[in-house]
Amino acid sequence: MEVLLARKELNEKPKKVQVSKLIDELKESGEKIFYFDKENSHKDMMALVDAFEAEGFNVYFREIRYGLADDEYMYEVHSL
């Protein structure tokens, strides 16, 4: 499964990354905070959380609003 990482600039395209690569990063560091783009579906984000939990990580998931408009948000996943 692929997910989109959060963009660094509003006008650039988000970068795709494999969930297995994110899991490998977590196994190396043991703790990490990831930010994902708003173009990811909520269903994909829940599948990501399930994949992290299946590997034995505790996961905190939330939406972060950075503006007043409805479409100005990103997803944060903090894994321990």
N, CA, C and O atoms as a Maestro MAE file, in Angstrom:
{
 s_m_m2io_version
 :::
 2.0.0
}

f_m_ct {
 s_m_title
 :::
 protein
 m_atom[320] {
  # First column is atom index #
  i_m_mmod_type
  r_m_x_coord
  r_m_y_coord
  r_m_z_coord
  i_m_residue_number
  s_m_chain_name
  s_m_pdb_residue_name
  s_m_pdb_atom_name
  i_m_atomic_number
  :::
  1 25 0.846 -1.180 0.000 1 A "MET " " N  " 7
  2 3 0.000 0.000 0.000 1 A "MET " " CA " 6
  3 2 0.889 1.241 0.000 1 A "MET " " C  " 6
  4 15 1.944 1.257 0.635 1 A "MET " " O  " 8
  5 25 0.462 2.268 -0.709 2 A "GLU " " N  " 7
  6 3 1.178 3.532 -0.747 2 A "GLU " " CA " 6
  7 2 0.340 4.621 -0.093 2 A "GLU " " C  " 6
  8 15 -0.887 4.625 -0.197 2 A "GLU " " O  " 8
  9 25 1.016 5.542 0.580 3 A "VAL " " N  " 7
  10 3 0.375 6.715 1.155 3 A "VAL " " CA " 6
  11 2 1.153 7.946 0.708 3 A "VAL " " C  " 6
  12 15 2.285 7.840 0.237 3 A "VAL " " O  " 8
  13 25 0.537 9.106 0.860 4 A "LEU " " N  " 7
  14 3 1.156 10.358 0.440 4 A "LEU " " CA " 6
  15 2 1.677 11.118 1.652 4 A "LEU " " C  " 6
  16 15 0.931 11.383 2.595 4 A "LEU " " O  " 8
  17 25 2.954 11.465 1.625 5 A "LEU " " N  " 7
  18 3 3.527 12.274 2.694 5 A "LEU " " CA " 6
  19 2 3.055 13.714 2.549 5 A "LEU " " C  " 6
  20 15 2.704 14.146 1.451 5 A "LEU " " O  " 8
  21 25 3.045 14.449 3.638 6 A "ALA " " N  " 7
  22 3 2.611 15.844 3.611 6 A "ALA " " CA " 6
  23 2 3.532 16.667 2.715 6 A "ALA " " C  " 6
  24 15 4.738 16.431 2.658 6 A "ALA " " O  " 8
  25 25 2.948 17.623 2.028 7 A "ARG " " N  " 7
  26 3 3.731 18.518 1.174 7 A "ARG " " CA " 6
  27 2 4.441 19.554 2.020 7 A "ARG " " C  " 6
  28 15 3.970 19.937 3.091 7 A "ARG " " O  " 8
  29 25 5.571 19.998 1.526 8 A "LYS " " N  " 7
  30 3 6.319 21.046 2.234 8 A "LYS " " CA " 6
  31 2 5.890 22.425 1.766 8 A "LYS " " C  " 6
  32 15 6.008 23.399 2.511 8 A "LYS " " O  " 8
  33 25 5.396 22.517 0.545 9 A "GLU " " N  " 7
  34 3 4.867 23.759 -0.024 9 A "GLU " " CA " 6
  35 2 3.458 23.490 -0.534 9 A "GLU " " C  " 6
  36 15 3.177 22.392 -1.014 9 A "GLU " " O  " 8
  37 25 2.573 24.467 -0.440 10 A "LEU " " N  " 7
  38 3 1.182 24.262 -0.831 10 A "LEU " " CA " 6
  39 2 1.006 23.933 -2.309 10 A "LEU " " C  " 6
  40 15 0.054 23.244 -2.676 10 A "LEU " " O  " 8
  41 25 1.906 24.415 -3.161 11 A "ASN " " N  " 7
  42 3 1.724 24.216 -4.597 11 A "ASN " " CA " 6
  43 2 2.478 23.006 -5.157 11 A "ASN " " C  " 6
  44 15 2.408 22.758 -6.360 11 A "ASN " " O  " 8
  45 25 3.188 22.253 -4.333 12 A "GLU " " N  " 7
  46 3 3.891 21.072 -4.839 12 A "GLU " " CA " 6
  47 2 3.040 19.825 -4.639 12 A "GLU " " C  " 6
  48 15 2.090 19.825 -3.855 12 A "GLU " " O  " 8
  49 25 3.395 18.762 -5.360 13 A "LYS " " N  " 7
  50 3 2.664 17.509 -5.259 13 A "LYS " " CA " 6
  51 2 3.213 16.684 -4.096 13 A "LYS " " C  " 6
  52 15 4.417 16.700 -3.837 13 A "LYS " " O  " 8
  53 25 2.336 15.964 -3.396 14 A "PRO " " N  " 7
  54 3 2.818 15.107 -2.299 14 A "PRO " " CA " 6
  55 2 3.581 13.906 -2.839 14 A "PRO " " C  " 6
  56 15 3.307 13.436 -3.944 14 A "PRO " " O  " 8
  57 25 4.533 13.411 -2.064 15 A "LYS " " N  " 7
  58 3 5.350 12.266 -2.462 15 A "LYS " " CA " 6
  59 2 4.738 10.976 -1.934 15 A "LYS " " C  " 6
  60 15 4.249 10.921 -0.806 15 A "LYS " " O  " 8
  61 25 4.774 9.931 -2.775 16 A "LYS " " N  " 7
  62 3 4.258 8.619 -2.379 16 A "LYS " " CA " 6
  63 2 5.350 7.828 -1.683 16 A "LYS " " C  " 6
  64 15 6.531 7.927 -2.016 16 A "LYS " " O  " 8
  65 25 4.916 7.033 -0.696 17 A "VAL " " N  " 7
  66 3 5.850 6.161 0.021 17 A "VAL " " CA " 6
  67 2 5.128 4.858 0.363 17 A "VAL " " C  " 6
  68 15 3.929 4.857 0.642 17 A "VAL " " O  " 8
  69 25 5.860 3.767 0.339 18 A "GLN " " N  " 7
  70 3 5.312 2.458 0.700 18 A "GLN " " CA " 6
  71 2 5.207 2.338 2.222 18 A "GLN " " C  " 6
  72 15 6.096 2.789 2.944 18 A "GLN " " O  " 8
  73 25 4.145 1.743 2.699 19 A "VAL " " N  " 7
  74 3 3.951 1.551 4.136 19 A "VAL " " CA " 6
  75 2 5.055 0.655 4.697 19 A "VAL " " C  " 6
  76 15 5.493 0.855 5.830 19 A "VAL " " O  " 8
  77 25 5.503 -0.315 3.928 20 A "SER " " N  " 7
  78 3 6.570 -1.198 4.405 20 A "SER " " CA " 6
  79 2 7.862 -0.407 4.681 20 A "SER " " C  " 6
  80 15 8.602 -0.744 5.605 20 A "SER " " O  " 8
  81 25 8.131 0.620 3.903 21 A "LYS " " N  " 7
  82 3 9.305 1.458 4.142 21 A "LYS " " CA " 6
  83 2 9.152 2.246 5.452 21 A "LYS " " C  " 6
  84 15 10.116 2.419 6.198 21 A "LYS " " O  " 8
  85 25 7.943 2.712 5.715 22 A "LEU " " N  " 7
  86 3 7.687 3.436 6.969 22 A "LEU " " CA " 6
  87 2 7.853 2.511 8.171 22 A "LEU " " C  " 6
  88 15 8.383 2.918 9.205 22 A "LEU " " O  " 8
  89 25 7.402 1.276 8.033 23 A "ILE " " N  " 7
  90 3 7.547 0.298 9.115 23 A "ILE " " CA " 6
  91 2 9.024 0.015 9.371 23 A "ILE " " C  " 6
  92 15 9.445 -0.108 10.521 23 A "ILE " " O  " 8
  93 25 9.813 -0.089 8.296 24 A "ASP " " N  " 7
  94 3 11.254 -0.299 8.455 24 A "ASP " " CA " 6
  95 2 11.904 0.868 9.199 24 A "ASP " " C  " 6
  96 15 12.764 0.654 10.054 24 A "ASP " " O  " 8
  97 25 11.500 2.099 8.880 25 A "GLU " " N  " 7
  98 3 12.020 3.274 9.588 25 A "GLU " " CA " 6
  99 2 11.666 3.215 11.070 25 A "GLU " " C  " 6
  100 15 12.487 3.543 11.926 25 A "GLU " " O  " 8
  101 25 10.441 2.796 11.364 26 A "LEU " " N  " 7
  102 3 10.004 2.680 12.763 26 A "LEU " " CA " 6
  103 2 10.802 1.629 13.518 26 A "LEU " " C  " 6
  104 15 11.156 1.823 14.681 26 A "LEU " " O  " 8
  105 25 11.078 0.532 12.860 27 A "LYS " " N  " 7
  106 3 11.845 -0.529 13.517 27 A "LYS " " CA " 6
  107 2 13.265 -0.066 13.831 27 A "LYS " " C  " 6
  108 15 13.845 -0.475 14.836 27 A "LYS " " O  " 8
  109 25 13.825 0.786 12.974 28 A "GLU " " N  " 7
  110 3 15.174 1.313 13.210 28 A "GLU " " CA " 6
  111 2 15.199 2.302 14.369 28 A "GLU " " C  " 6
  112 15 16.057 2.217 15.248 28 A "GLU " " O  " 8
  113 25 14.256 3.238 14.367 29 A "SER " " N  " 7
  114 3 14.294 4.307 15.365 29 A "SER " " CA " 6
  115 2 13.482 3.985 16.613 29 A "SER " " C  " 6
  116 15 13.798 4.480 17.694 29 A "SER " " O  " 8
  117 25 12.444 3.168 16.484 30 A "GLY " " N  " 7
  118 3 11.613 2.823 17.632 30 A "GLY " " CA " 6
  119 2 10.515 3.825 17.922 30 A "GLY " " C  " 6
  120 15 9.531 3.490 18.581 30 A "GLY " " O  " 8
  121 25 10.665 5.043 17.444 31 A "GLU " " N  " 7
  122 3 9.671 6.088 17.666 31 A "GLU " " CA " 6
  123 2 9.786 7.097 16.533 31 A "GLU " " C  " 6
  124 15 10.891 7.468 16.138 31 A "GLU " " O  " 8
  125 25 8.651 7.542 16.009 32 A "LYS " " N  " 7
  126 3 8.698 8.482 14.899 32 A "LYS " " CA " 6
  127 2 7.348 9.168 14.761 32 A "LYS " " C  " 6
  128 15 6.307 8.597 15.084 32 A "LYS " " O  " 8
  129 25 7.385 10.408 14.274 33 A "ILE " " N  " 7
  130 3 6.169 11.144 13.941 33 A "ILE " " CA " 6
  131 2 6.153 11.333 12.435 33 A "ILE " " C  " 6
  132 15 7.107 11.854 11.857 33 A "ILE " " O  " 8
  133 25 5.071 10.912 11.801 34 A "PHE " " N  " 7
  134 3 4.901 11.064 10.353 34 A "PHE " " CA " 6
  135 2 3.767 12.042 10.090 34 A "PHE " " C  " 6
  136 15 2.790 12.092 10.838 34 A "PHE " " O  " 8
  137 25 3.905 12.817 9.024 35 A "TYR " " N  " 7
  138 3 2.854 13.724 8.580 35 A "TYR " " CA " 6
  139 2 2.437 13.321 7.174 35 A "TYR " " C  " 6
  140 15 3.277 13.130 6.296 35 A "TYR " " O  " 8
  141 25 1.114 13.194 6.969 36 A "PHE " " N  " 7
  142 3 0.576 12.731 5.701 36 A "PHE " " CA " 6
  143 2 -0.358 13.760 5.094 36 A "PHE " " C  " 6
  144 15 -0.987 14.547 5.802 36 A "PHE " " O  " 8
  145 25 -0.437 13.741 3.778 37 A "ASP " " N  " 7
  146 3 -1.203 14.723 3.028 37 A "ASP " " CA " 6
  147 2 -2.707 14.503 3.167 37 A "ASP " " C  " 6
  148 15 -3.171 13.396 3.440 37 A "ASP " " O  " 8
  149 25 -3.447 15.580 2.973 38 A "LYS " " N  " 7
  150 3 -4.907 15.525 3.074 38 A "LYS " " CA " 6
  151 2 -5.537 14.721 1.944 38 A "LYS " " C  " 6
  152 15 -6.703 14.341 2.046 38 A "LYS " " O  " 8
  153 25 -4.793 14.449 0.861 39 A "GLU " " N  " 7
  154 3 -5.323 13.678 -0.260 39 A "GLU " " CA " 6
  155 2 -5.433 12.184 0.059 39 A "GLU " " C  " 6
  156 15 -6.057 11.444 -0.701 39 A "GLU " " O  " 8
  157 25 -4.848 11.735 1.150 40 A "ASN " " N  " 7
  158 3 -5.030 10.349 1.596 40 A "ASN " " CA " 6
  159 2 -6.450 10.198 2.099 40 A "ASN " " C  " 6
  160 15 -6.992 11.103 2.735 40 A "ASN " " O  " 8
  161 25 -7.049 9.062 1.816 41 A "SER " " N  " 7
  162 3 -8.394 8.830 2.339 41 A "SER " " CA " 6
  163 2 -8.296 8.431 3.813 41 A "SER " " C  " 6
  164 15 -7.277 7.912 4.269 41 A "SER " " O  " 8
  165 25 -9.362 8.684 4.530 42 A "HIS " " N  " 7
  166 3 -9.394 8.301 5.948 42 A "HIS " " CA " 6
  167 2 -9.262 6.778 6.081 42 A "HIS " " C  " 6
  168 15 -8.652 6.279 7.027 42 A "HIS " " O  " 8
  169 25 -9.828 6.067 5.142 43 A "LYS " " N  " 7
  170 3 -9.747 4.601 5.129 43 A "LYS " " CA " 6
  171 2 -8.292 4.146 5.005 43 A "LYS " " C  " 6
  172 15 -7.877 3.210 5.688 43 A "LYS " " O  " 8
  173 25 -7.510 4.805 4.134 44 A "ASP " " N  " 7
  174 3 -6.089 4.469 3.987 44 A "ASP " " CA " 6
  175 2 -5.317 4.775 5.263 44 A "ASP " " C  " 6
  176 15 -4.408 4.034 5.638 44 A "ASP " " O  " 8
  177 25 -5.677 5.862 5.926 45 A "MET " " N  " 7
  178 3 -4.990 6.219 7.167 45 A "MET " " CA " 6
  179 2 -5.284 5.198 8.262 45 A "MET " " C  " 6
  180 15 -4.402 4.859 9.051 45 A "MET " " O  " 8
  181 25 -6.512 4.712 8.308 46 A "MET " " N  " 7
  182 3 -6.855 3.688 9.298 46 A "MET " " CA " 6
  183 2 -6.142 2.373 8.985 46 A "MET " " C  " 6
  184 15 -5.751 1.646 9.898 46 A "MET " " O  " 8
  185 25 -5.972 2.066 7.698 47 A "ALA " " N  " 7
  186 3 -5.228 0.866 7.313 47 A "ALA " " CA " 6
  187 2 -3.759 1.012 7.711 47 A "ALA " " C  " 6
  188 15 -3.129 0.035 8.117 47 A "ALA " " O  " 8
  189 25 -3.215 2.213 7.599 48 A "LEU " " N  " 7
  190 3 -1.840 2.480 8.025 48 A "LEU " " CA " 6
  191 2 -1.698 2.280 9.531 48 A "LEU " " C  " 6
  192 15 -0.749 1.642 9.988 48 A "LEU " " O  " 8
  193 25 -2.628 2.816 10.292 49 A "VAL " " N  " 7
  194 3 -2.610 2.649 11.745 49 A "VAL " " CA " 6
  195 2 -2.691 1.162 12.099 49 A "VAL " " C  " 6
  196 15 -1.966 0.697 12.978 49 A "VAL " " O  " 8
  197 25 -3.555 0.425 11.430 50 A "ASP " " N  " 7
  198 3 -3.681 -1.016 11.674 50 A "ASP " " CA " 6
  199 2 -2.379 -1.745 11.351 50 A "ASP " " C  " 6
  200 15 -1.983 -2.660 12.074 50 A "ASP " " O  " 8
  201 25 -1.708 -1.341 10.260 51 A "ALA " " N  " 7
  202 3 -0.444 -1.978 9.877 51 A "ALA " " CA " 6
  203 2 0.627 -1.725 10.940 51 A "ALA " " C  " 6
  204 15 1.388 -2.632 11.276 51 A "ALA " " O  " 8
  205 25 0.694 -0.502 11.471 52 A "PHE " " N  " 7
  206 3 1.663 -0.178 12.525 52 A "PHE " " CA " 6
  207 2 1.359 -0.973 13.791 52 A "PHE " " C  " 6
  208 15 2.267 -1.511 14.425 52 A "PHE " " O  " 8
  209 25 0.086 -1.045 14.155 53 A "GLU " " N  " 7
  210 3 -0.292 -1.779 15.363 53 A "GLU " " CA " 6
  211 2 -0.034 -3.271 15.210 53 A "GLU " " C  " 6
  212 15 0.305 -3.941 16.185 53 A "GLU " " O  " 8
  213 25 -0.190 -3.802 14.003 54 A "ALA " " N  " 7
  214 3 0.080 -5.218 13.758 54 A "ALA " " CA " 6
  215 2 1.560 -5.540 13.951 54 A "ALA " " C  " 6
  216 15 1.916 -6.679 14.251 54 A "ALA " " O  " 8
  217 25 2.414 -4.549 13.781 55 A "GLU " " N  " 7
  218 3 3.856 -4.718 13.996 55 A "GLU " " CA " 6
  219 2 4.249 -4.499 15.455 55 A "GLU " " C  " 6
  220 15 5.424 -4.604 15.805 55 A "GLU " " O  " 8
  221 25 3.264 -4.194 16.312 56 A "GLY " " N  " 7
  222 3 3.524 -4.050 17.742 56 A "GLY " " CA " 6
  223 2 3.764 -2.631 18.209 56 A "GLY " " C  " 6
  224 15 4.206 -2.430 19.340 56 A "GLY " " O  " 8
  225 25 3.486 -1.637 17.375 57 A "PHE " " N  " 7
  226 3 3.682 -0.235 17.758 57 A "PHE " " CA " 6
  227 2 2.396 0.350 18.322 57 A "PHE " " C  " 6
  228 15 1.302 -0.028 17.901 57 A "PHE " " O  " 8
  229 25 2.520 1.260 19.262 58 A "ASN " " N  " 7
  230 3 1.391 2.042 19.739 58 A "ASN " " CA " 6
  231 2 1.290 3.272 18.846 58 A "ASN " " C  " 6
  232 15 2.301 3.896 18.525 58 A "ASN " " O  " 8
  233 25 0.071 3.618 18.446 59 A "VAL " " N  " 7
  234 3 -0.117 4.675 17.452 59 A "VAL " " CA " 6
  235 2 -1.099 5.712 17.966 59 A "VAL " " C  " 6
  236 15 -2.149 5.383 18.519 59 A "VAL " " O  " 8
  237 25 -0.726 6.993 17.768 60 A "TYR " " N  " 7
  238 3 -1.616 8.114 18.057 60 A "TYR " " CA " 6
  239 2 -1.879 8.806 16.725 60 A "TYR " " C  " 6
  240 15 -0.938 9.246 16.064 60 A "TYR " " O  " 8
  241 25 -3.140 8.910 16.321 61 A "PHE " " N  " 7
  242 3 -3.538 9.456 15.023 61 A "PHE " " CA " 6
  243 2 -4.441 10.659 15.223 61 A "PHE " " C  " 6
  244 15 -5.346 10.627 16.057 61 A "PHE " " O  " 8
  245 25 -4.197 11.733 14.454 62 A "ARG " " N  " 7
  246 3 -5.087 12.892 14.523 62 A "ARG " " CA " 6
  247 2 -4.967 13.736 13.263 62 A "ARG " " C  " 6
  248 15 -4.014 13.611 12.494 62 A "ARG " " O  " 8
  249 25 -5.963 14.600 13.073 63 A "GLU " " N  " 7
  250 3 -5.944 15.593 12.003 63 A "GLU " " CA " 6
  251 2 -5.379 16.886 12.578 63 A "GLU " " C  " 6
  252 15 -5.718 17.279 13.694 63 A "GLU " " O  " 8
  253 25 -4.528 17.533 11.819 64 A "ILE " " N  " 7
  254 3 -3.968 18.822 12.235 64 A "ILE " " CA " 6
  255 2 -4.500 19.889 11.288 64 A "ILE " " C  " 6
  256 15 -4.314 19.794 10.074 64 A "ILE " " O  " 8
  257 25 -5.146 20.879 11.825 65 A "ARG " " N  " 7
  258 3 -5.646 22.013 11.032 65 A "ARG " " CA " 6
  259 2 -4.612 23.134 11.087 65 A "ARG " " C  " 6
  260 15 -4.174 23.532 12.167 65 A "ARG " " O  " 8
  261 25 -4.226 23.640 9.912 66 A "TYR " " N  " 7
  262 3 -3.249 24.717 9.865 66 A "TYR " " CA " 6
  263 2 -3.822 25.989 9.271 66 A "TYR " " C  " 6
  264 15 -3.086 26.949 9.044 66 A "TYR " " O  " 8
  265 25 -5.109 26.014 9.018 67 A "GLY " " N  " 7
  266 3 -5.772 27.199 8.495 67 A "GLY " " CA " 6
  267 2 -7.247 27.159 8.836 67 A "GLY " " C  " 6
  268 15 -7.718 26.228 9.488 67 A "GLY " " O  " 8
  269 25 -7.979 28.183 8.389 68 A "LEU " " N  " 7
  270 3 -9.401 28.270 8.700 68 A "LEU " " CA " 6
  271 2 -10.289 27.562 7.685 68 A "LEU " " C  " 6
  272 15 -11.431 27.227 8.000 68 A "LEU " " O  " 8
  273 25 -9.791 27.328 6.480 69 A "ALA " " N  " 7
  274 3 -10.591 26.669 5.454 69 A "ALA " " CA " 6
  275 2 -10.756 25.182 5.774 69 A "ALA " " C  " 6
  276 15 -9.931 24.590 6.469 69 A "ALA " " O  " 8
  277 25 -11.825 24.596 5.260 70 A "ASP " " N  " 7
  278 3 -12.106 23.183 5.524 70 A "ASP " " CA " 6
  279 2 -11.049 22.249 4.969 70 A "ASP " " C  " 6
  280 15 -10.832 21.169 5.518 70 A "ASP " " O  " 8
  281 25 -10.382 22.646 3.887 71 A "ASP " " N  " 7
  282 3 -9.400 21.760 3.262 71 A "ASP " " CA " 6
  283 2 -7.960 22.045 3.684 71 A "ASP " " C  " 6
  284 15 -7.028 21.585 3.024 71 A "ASP " " O  " 8
  285 25 -7.762 22.774 4.742 72 A "GLU " " N  " 7
  286 3 -6.420 23.090 5.230 72 A "GLU " " CA " 6
  287 2 -6.099 22.230 6.455 72 A "GLU " " C  " 6
  288 15 -6.168 22.679 7.600 72 A "GLU " " O  " 8
  289 25 -5.749 20.989 6.168 73 A "TYR " " N  " 7
  290 3 -5.408 20.051 7.236 73 A "TYR " " CA " 6
  291 2 -4.434 19.013 6.709 73 A "TYR " " C  " 6
  292 15 -4.236 18.883 5.501 73 A "TYR " " O  " 8
  293 25 -3.830 18.277 7.629 74 A "MET " " N  " 7
  294 3 -2.993 17.125 7.309 74 A "MET " " CA " 6
  295 2 -3.189 16.103 8.421 74 A "MET " " C  " 6
  296 15 -3.808 16.394 9.444 74 A "MET " " O  " 8
  297 25 -2.661 14.918 8.210 75 A "TYR " " N  " 7
  298 3 -2.771 13.862 9.213 75 A "TYR " " CA " 6
  299 2 -1.425 13.702 9.920 75 A "TYR " " C  " 6
  300 15 -0.368 13.783 9.295 75 A "TYR " " O  " 8
  301 25 -1.483 13.472 11.239 76 A "GLU " " N  " 7
  302 3 -0.290 13.184 12.021 76 A "GLU " " CA " 6
  303 2 -0.416 11.792 12.599 76 A "GLU " " C  " 6
  304 15 -1.456 11.434 13.151 76 A "GLU " " O  " 8
  305 25 0.642 11.004 12.473 77 A "VAL " " N  " 7
  306 3 0.690 9.662 13.057 77 A "VAL " " CA " 6
  307 2 1.955 9.589 13.892 77 A "VAL " " C  " 6
  308 15 3.067 9.645 13.365 77 A "VAL " " O  " 8
  309 25 1.775 9.462 15.195 78 A "HIS " " N  " 7
  310 3 2.893 9.350 16.135 78 A "HIS " " CA " 6
  311 2 2.953 7.903 16.590 78 A "HIS " " C  " 6
  312 15 2.006 7.381 17.178 78 A "HIS " " O  " 8
  313 25 4.067 7.271 16.314 79 A "SER " " N  " 7
  314 3 4.198 5.836 16.621 79 A "SER " " CA " 6
  315 2 5.306 5.605 17.631 79 A "SER " " C  " 6
  316 15 6.391 6.177 17.527 79 A "SER " " O  " 8
  317 25 5.019 4.760 18.605 80 A "LEU " " N  " 7
  318 3 5.984 4.384 19.621 80 A "LEU " " CA " 6
  319 2 6.173 2.883 19.612 80 A "LEU " " C  " 6
  320 15 6.955 2.355 20.402 80 A "LEU " " O  " 8
  :::
 }
 m_bond[319] {
  # First column is bond index #
  i_m_from
  i_m_to
  i_m_order
  :::
  1 1 2 1
  2 2 3 1
  3 3 4 2
  4 3 5 1
  5 5 6 1
  6 6 7 1
  7 7 8 2
  8 7 9 1
  9 9 10 1
  10 10 11 1
  11 11 12 2
  12 11 13 1
  13 13 14 1
  14 14 15 1
  15 15 16 2
  16 15 17 1
  17 17 18 1
  18 18 19 1
  19 19 20 2
  20 19 21 1
  21 21 22 1
  22 22 23 1
  23 23 24 2
  24 23 25 1
  25 25 26 1
  26 26 27 1
  27 27 28 2
  28 27 29 1
  29 29 30 1
  30 30 31 1
  31 31 32 2
  32 31 33 1
  33 33 34 1
  34 34 35 1
  35 35 36 2
  36 35 37 1
  37 37 38 1
  38 38 39 1
  39 39 40 2
  40 39 41 1
  41 41 42 1
  42 42 43 1
  43 43 44 2
  44 43 45 1
  45 45 46 1
  46 46 47 1
  47 47 48 2
  48 47 49 1
  49 49 50 1
  50 50 51 1
  51 51 52 2
  52 51 53 1
  53 53 54 1
  54 54 55 1
  55 55 56 2
  56 55 57 1
  57 57 58 1
  58 58 59 1
  59 59 60 2
  60 59 61 1
  61 61 62 1
  62 62 63 1
  63 63 64 2
  64 63 65 1
  65 65 66 1
  66 66 67 1
  67 67 68 2
  68 67 69 1
  69 69 70 1
  70 70 71 1
  71 71 72 2
  72 71 73 1
  73 73 74 1
  74 74 75 1
  75 75 76 2
  76 75 77 1
  77 77 78 1
  78 78 79 1
  79 79 80 2
  80 79 81 1
  81 81 82 1
  82 82 83 1
  83 83 84 2
  84 83 85 1
  85 85 86 1
  86 86 87 1
  87 87 88 2
  88 87 89 1
  89 89 90 1
  90 90 91 1
  91 91 92 2
  92 91 93 1
  93 93 94 1
  94 94 95 1
  95 95 96 2
  96 95 97 1
  97 97 98 1
  98 98 99 1
  99 99 100 2
  100 99 101 1
  101 101 102 1
  102 102 103 1
  103 103 104 2
  104 103 105 1
  105 105 106 1
  106 106 107 1
  107 107 108 2
  108 107 109 1
  109 109 110 1
  110 110 111 1
  111 111 112 2
  112 111 113 1
  113 113 114 1
  114 114 115 1
  115 115 116 2
  116 115 117 1
  117 117 118 1
  118 118 119 1
  119 119 120 2
  120 119 121 1
  121 121 122 1
  122 122 123 1
  123 123 124 2
  124 123 125 1
  125 125 126 1
  126 126 127 1
  127 127 128 2
  128 127 129 1
  129 129 130 1
  130 130 131 1
  131 131 132 2
  132 131 133 1
  133 133 134 1
  134 134 135 1
  135 135 136 2
  136 135 137 1
  137 137 138 1
  138 138 139 1
  139 139 140 2
  140 139 141 1
  141 141 142 1
  142 142 143 1
  143 143 144 2
  144 143 145 1
  145 145 146 1
  146 146 147 1
  147 147 148 2
  148 147 149 1
  149 149 150 1
  150 150 151 1
  151 151 152 2
  152 151 153 1
  153 153 154 1
  154 154 155 1
  155 155 156 2
  156 155 157 1
  157 157 158 1
  158 158 159 1
  159 159 160 2
  160 159 161 1
  161 161 162 1
  162 162 163 1
  163 163 164 2
  164 163 165 1
  165 165 166 1
  166 166 167 1
  167 167 168 2
  168 167 169 1
  169 169 170 1
  170 170 171 1
  171 171 172 2
  172 171 173 1
  173 173 174 1
  174 174 175 1
  175 175 176 2
  176 175 177 1
  177 177 178 1
  178 178 179 1
  179 179 180 2
  180 179 181 1
  181 181 182 1
  182 182 183 1
  183 183 184 2
  184 183 185 1
  185 185 186 1
  186 186 187 1
  187 187 188 2
  188 187 189 1
  189 189 190 1
  190 190 191 1
  191 191 192 2
  192 191 193 1
  193 193 194 1
  194 194 195 1
  195 195 196 2
  196 195 197 1
  197 197 198 1
  198 198 199 1
  199 199 200 2
  200 199 201 1
  201 201 202 1
  202 202 203 1
  203 203 204 2
  204 203 205 1
  205 205 206 1
  206 206 207 1
  207 207 208 2
  208 207 209 1
  209 209 210 1
  210 210 211 1
  211 211 212 2
  212 211 213 1
  213 213 214 1
  214 214 215 1
  215 215 216 2
  216 215 217 1
  217 217 218 1
  218 218 219 1
  219 219 220 2
  220 219 221 1
  221 221 222 1
  222 222 223 1
  223 223 224 2
  224 223 225 1
  225 225 226 1
  226 226 227 1
  227 227 228 2
  228 227 229 1
  229 229 230 1
  230 230 231 1
  231 231 232 2
  232 231 233 1
  233 233 234 1
  234 234 235 1
  235 235 236 2
  236 235 237 1
  237 237 238 1
  238 238 239 1
  239 239 240 2
  240 239 241 1
  241 241 242 1
  242 242 243 1
  243 243 244 2
  244 243 245 1
  245 245 246 1
  246 246 247 1
  247 247 248 2
  248 247 249 1
  249 249 250 1
  250 250 251 1
  251 251 252 2
  252 251 253 1
  253 253 254 1
  254 254 255 1
  255 255 256 2
  256 255 257 1
  257 257 258 1
  258 258 259 1
  259 259 260 2
  260 259 261 1
  261 261 262 1
  262 262 263 1
  263 263 264 2
  264 263 265 1
  265 265 266 1
  266 266 267 1
  267 267 268 2
  268 267 269 1
  269 269 270 1
  270 270 271 1
  271 271 272 2
  272 271 273 1
  273 273 274 1
  274 274 275 1
  275 275 276 2
  276 275 277 1
  277 277 278 1
  278 278 279 1
  279 279 280 2
  280 279 281 1
  281 281 282 1
  282 282 283 1
  283 283 284 2
  284 283 285 1
  285 285 286 1
  286 286 287 1
  287 287 288 2
  288 287 289 1
  289 289 290 1
  290 290 291 1
  291 291 292 2
  292 291 293 1
  293 293 294 1
  294 294 295 1
  295 295 296 2
  296 295 297 1
  297 297 298 1
  298 298 299 1
  299 299 300 2
  300 299 301 1
  301 301 302 1
  302 302 303 1
  303 303 304 2
  304 303 305 1
  305 305 306 1
  306 306 307 1
  307 307 308 2
  308 307 309 1
  309 309 310 1
  310 310 311 1
  311 311 312 2
  312 311 313 1
  313 313 314 1
  314 314 315 1
  315 315 316 2
  316 315 317 1
  317 317 318 1
  318 318 319 1
  319 319 320 2
  :::
 }
}
